[in-house]
Amino acid sequence: MRHGIAENPIGRIDKERALTLEGIDIVTQVGAALARKNIRPEVILSSPYLRAIQTSDIIASELGNEFPVERDNRLTPNSNFNLLHEILIEYTAAQSLMIVSHEPAVSEFASMLCPENQTLYGFAPASICSVLVESIPTIRGTLYWFSTADEIIES
């Protein structure tokens, strides 16, 4: 998942940019939609950047705070697939894992996991996809679904 709509970056330290009021509202609606769909990650991993932490905390709250939110310094806007590979190996025991990060990292993660679906990616704020990771350590996945915030809220 990509974080929600954040403050304008001009004049701000990137890692300290917060969600806007609209971003908070949309992420709250996405979280409620995930709850209605009974999507329940065992763990939510968040970038250490404020906007991703806020997104993760809102999603966790909408899902009933049943799942731990963990910050991972590897999930920054400049993250790469090798770092995701490390994370997935560390969490092989988890049946489901939600990662909240940034562009362009989330698009790279999705396209490297599911190269046959590359035309689908370009994560707008609060967009989300579900991927079944089929093999570790080679890390190959199958896309279950991809939704923008509007699509998941309306479904």
Secondary structure as the mmCIF struct_conf table of DSSP 4:
data_model
#
loop_
_struct_conf.conf_type_id
_struct_conf.id
_struct_conf.beg_label_comp_id
_struct_conf.beg_label_asym_id
_struct_conf.beg_label_seq_id
_struct_conf.end_label_comp_id
_struct_conf.end_label_asym_id
_struct_conf.end_label_seq_id
STRN STRN1 ARG A 2 ARG A 2
STRN STRN2 ALA A 6 ALA A 6
TURN_TY1_P TURN_TY1_P1 ILE A 10 GLY A 11
BEND BEND1 ARG A 12 ARG A 12
HELX_RH_3T_P HELX_RH_3T_P1 ASP A 14 GLU A 16
HELX_LH_PP_P HELX_LH_PP_P1 ARG A 17 ALA A 18
STRN STRN3 LEU A 19 LEU A 19
HELX_LH_PP_P HELX_LH_PP_P2 THR A 20 THR A 20
HELX_RH_AL_P HELX_RH_AL_P1 LEU A 21 ARG A 36
TURN_TY1_P TURN_TY1_P2 LYS A 37 ASN A 38
BEND BEND2 GLU A 42 GLU A 42
STRN STRN4 VAL A 43 SER A 46
BEND BEND3 PRO A 48 TYR A 49
HELX_RH_AL_P HELX_RH_AL_P2 LEU A 50 GLU A 62
TURN_TY1_P TURN_TY1_P3 LEU A 63 GLY A 64
BEND BEND4 ASN A 65 ASN A 65
BEND BEND5 PHE A 67 PHE A 67
STRN STRN5 VAL A 69 ARG A 71
TURN_TY1_P TURN_TY1_P4 ASN A 73 ARG A 74
BEND BEND6 THR A 76 THR A 76
TURN_TY1_P TURN_TY1_P5 PRO A 77 ASN A 78
HELX_RH_AL_P HELX_RH_AL_P3 PHE A 81 GLU A 90
TURN_TY1_P TURN_TY1_P6 TYR A 91 ALA A 93
BEND BEND7 GLN A 95 GLN A 95
STRN STRN6 LEU A 97 VAL A 100
STRN STRN7 SER A 101 SER A 101
TURN_TY1_P TURN_TY1_P7 GLU A 103 PRO A 104
HELX_RH_AL_P HELX_RH_AL_P4 ALA A 105 LEU A 113
HELX_RH_3T_P HELX_RH_3T_P2 PRO A 115 LEU A 120
TURN_TY1_P TURN_TY1_P8 PRO A 125 ALA A 126
STRN STRN8 ILE A 128 SER A 135
TURN_TY1_P TURN_TY1_P9 ILE A 136 ILE A 139
STRN STRN9 ARG A 140 SER A 147
HELX_RH_AL_P HELX_RH_AL_P5 ALA A 149 GLU A 154
#
